[in-house]
Amino acid sequence: MGFILNGRRIMVWWIHPRMEYADAIDDMARKEAGNPPLHRADLFEASEKQWKKVGRSRKKVASYRSRPAPDAQQAYYDKLNSIEMRMQSEGIDLVVQPSLSIEILPWCRGANLCVPIEVHDKKELSALAALAQRLIKGETTLASEFPDYQYGREDWLLEADLRIEDRKARE
């Protein structure tokens, strides 16, 4: 989301503390699993052409069917998935607090904002933009807007049932 403040473009990159916690789980799982095995095959080099008839005797390529991943690569991703599932079910030792960091880029001022606001529609997005604007101007602080807010393992585990139900609904 972005807006103009005092003639300058401000871009706000917002993340909910829940998503930051989930990203941290993903990062920790990748570190625990190690580096993936090297697989240098080109995307289309290892694929098989699927032909489609065009007229009586002509045919053209309609699609490509990729070949199965090598066993070492499949084993790595199975291992990574099991580590992620374990960390998601147990939680990790991390506490996420609201934060704001501002950086100056050649084309705008960027604000990385982590606040516990749910955004589902334009009205809620406008409220988030107004909050970001007040924070950047110095009219308010994160401590006054979200006193003593922390997102940690307990919150993650309390929401686990909701994530499982949501995942089942999407499948």
Backbone torsions as a table, in degrees:
resi	resn	phi	psi	omega
1	MET	NA	150.1	-180.0
2	GLY	-147.6	160.6	177.2
3	PHE	-157.2	169.6	178.6
4	ILE	-104.3	128.7	179.1
5	LEU	-131.6	118.0	-178.8
6	ASN	54.1	40.8	176.9
7	GLY	77.9	8.2	178.8
8	ARG	-118.8	142.6	178.3
9	ARG	-78.1	128.9	176.8
10	ILE	-117.5	124.0	175.3
11	MET	-109.2	129.8	-178.5
12	VAL	-111.6	122.4	174.9
13	TRP	-105.1	103.1	-173.7
14	TRP	-98.9	142.7	173.7
15	ILE	-141.3	142.1	176.1
16	HIS	-81.5	145.5	178.1
17	PRO	-55.3	-31.1	177.4
18	ARG	-62.4	-41.1	179.6
19	MET	-71.5	-36.8	177.2
20	GLU	-63.4	-37.9	177.0
21	TYR	-64.9	-44.4	179.1
22	ALA	-63.8	-39.6	177.0
23	ASP	-63.8	-37.5	178.5
24	ALA	-65.4	-38.0	176.4
25	ILE	-61.9	-44.9	179.3
26	ASP	-60.7	-45.2	179.4
27	ASP	-63.0	-43.5	-179.5
28	MET	-66.7	-37.0	178.3
29	ALA	-65.7	-40.5	178.2
30	ARG	-65.2	-38.0	177.1
31	LYS	-65.8	-41.7	-179.4
32	GLU	-68.1	-36.3	-178.4
33	ALA	-75.0	-22.5	-178.8
34	GLY	86.5	-171.0	-179.2
35	ASN	-78.7	143.2	176.9
36	PRO	-69.9	155.5	177.4
37	PRO	-65.6	146.5	-179.1
38	LEU	-71.9	131.9	178.0
39	HIS	-139.7	104.8	-170.7
40	ARG	-98.2	10.4	-177.5
41	ALA	-69.0	140.5	176.3
42	ASP	-69.9	151.2	-177.0
43	LEU	-57.3	-43.7	-176.9
44	PHE	-95.9	-15.5	-178.8
45	GLU	-64.5	-40.3	-177.1
46	ALA	-93.5	13.1	-179.3
47	SER	-102.1	165.6	-176.1
48	GLU	-113.2	131.0	-178.5
49	LYS	-72.2	139.6	174.8
50	GLN	-110.7	121.3	-173.6
51	TRP	-97.5	151.6	177.7
52	LYS	-129.9	135.4	179.7
53	LYS	-71.7	137.0	175.8
54	VAL	-130.3	100.2	-175.6
55	GLY	84.1	-162.7	-175.6
56	ARG	-76.2	-46.0	-172.2
57	SER	-120.1	-7.1	-178.2
58	ARG	-95.5	157.1	174.0
59	LYS	-148.7	158.2	179.1
60	LYS	-137.1	161.7	179.6
61	VAL	-73.3	124.1	-179.9
62	ALA	-99.2	-32.6	-179.0
63	SER	-165.0	177.4	176.5
64	TYR	-124.7	137.3	176.6
65	ARG	-107.9	118.1	-178.7
66	SER	-77.0	151.8	179.7
67	ARG	-84.2	159.1	-179.5
68	PRO	-61.5	151.0	178.2
69	ALA	-67.2	149.3	177.0
70	PRO	-59.8	154.4	-176.6
71	ASP	-58.4	-40.0	-179.0
72	ALA	-64.1	-39.7	179.5
73	GLN	-69.2	-42.1	178.9
74	GLN	-63.7	-40.5	178.7
75	ALA	-64.0	-39.5	178.5
76	TYR	-61.7	-47.1	-177.4
77	TYR	-71.1	-30.0	172.4
78	ASP	-64.3	-42.3	178.2
79	LYS	-63.8	-45.8	179.4
80	LEU	-60.6	-43.1	-180.0
81	ASN	-63.5	-41.9	-179.7
82	SER	-67.2	-36.7	177.3
83	ILE	-65.4	-43.9	178.7
84	GLU	-61.9	-43.7	179.8
85	MET	-62.5	-40.6	179.2
86	ARG	-64.2	-46.2	-179.3
87	MET	-66.0	-35.4	178.0
88	GLN	-68.2	-36.2	-178.7
89	SER	-78.5	-28.8	-179.7
90	GLU	-95.8	-24.7	-172.9
91	GLY	81.4	171.1	178.7
92	ILE	-130.1	162.6	178.9
93	ASP	-82.1	88.8	179.7
94	LEU	-151.1	137.6	174.8
95	VAL	-121.1	122.0	179.8
96	VAL	-103.9	126.8	178.1
97	GLN	-116.3	156.5	177.0
98	PRO	-56.8	140.8	-178.8
99	SER	-148.3	157.7	176.8
100	LEU	-143.9	126.7	173.1
101	SER	-132.9	137.6	-176.9
102	ILE	-116.6	135.1	177.4
103	GLU	-129.5	148.9	179.3
104	ILE	-99.7	120.1	179.2
105	LEU	-112.0	162.9	-178.9
106	PRO	-59.9	-29.4	-174.1
107	TRP	-108.8	-6.8	-179.4
108	CYS	-170.5	177.1	166.1
109	ARG	-101.9	128.5	-178.5
110	GLY	-104.6	136.1	178.6
111	ALA	-122.6	115.2	174.3
112	ASN	-89.8	115.4	-172.6
113	LEU	-121.6	125.0	176.6
114	CYS	-118.8	104.0	-179.6
115	VAL	-139.2	150.7	-178.7
116	PRO	-83.7	67.6	177.6
117	ILE	-120.2	133.6	176.3
118	GLU	-89.7	130.8	-179.9
119	VAL	-120.2	114.2	-179.3
120	HIS	-121.3	-18.9	-177.5
121	ASP	-149.6	-178.0	-176.7
122	LYS	-64.1	-36.3	-179.2
123	LYS	-63.0	-44.9	179.1
124	GLU	-69.2	-33.6	176.2
125	LEU	-66.2	-38.7	177.0
126	SER	-64.0	-38.6	177.5
127	ALA	-64.8	-38.9	177.0
128	LEU	-65.3	-41.7	178.4
129	ALA	-63.6	-40.7	178.5
130	ALA	-64.8	-40.8	177.4
131	LEU	-62.6	-46.0	179.1
132	ALA	-60.0	-41.1	179.9
133	GLN	-64.1	-44.2	178.1
134	ARG	-64.2	-38.1	178.8
135	LEU	-66.7	-43.1	-179.0
136	ILE	-66.9	-38.6	178.6
137	LYS	-71.5	-18.5	-178.2
138	GLY	87.0	14.7	179.6
139	GLU	-75.0	-21.7	178.9
140	THR	-147.2	171.6	178.2
141	THR	-129.1	162.7	177.3
142	LEU	-65.7	-34.7	-180.0
143	ALA	-64.6	-35.5	179.0
144	SER	-80.5	-31.3	179.5
145	GLU	-77.0	-37.6	-176.9
146	PHE	-132.3	70.5	-176.4
147	PRO	-65.4	130.9	175.8
148	ASP	57.8	24.9	179.6
149	TYR	-80.5	133.1	174.5
150	GLN	-144.7	143.7	174.8
151	TYR	-118.8	120.0	-176.9
152	GLY	-140.3	-160.2	-176.0
153	ARG	-57.3	-43.7	-177.8
154	GLU	-60.5	-44.4	178.8
155	ASP	-64.1	-42.2	-179.8
156	TRP	-60.2	-46.1	-177.7
157	LEU	-70.3	-33.6	176.6
158	LEU	-64.3	-34.6	-178.9
159	GLU	-87.0	-2.4	-176.5
160	ALA	-59.1	-42.4	179.9
161	ASP	-62.1	-39.3	179.0
162	LEU	-65.0	-39.3	178.9
163	ARG	-65.8	-39.4	-179.9
164	ILE	-65.3	-44.5	178.9
165	GLU	-63.8	-39.6	178.7
166	ASP	-64.8	-41.5	179.2
167	ARG	-63.1	-42.1	179.0
168	LYS	-65.1	-36.7	179.9
169	ALA	-67.3	-34.0	179.6
170	ARG	-73.9	-26.7	-178.6
171	GLU	-81.5	NA	NA
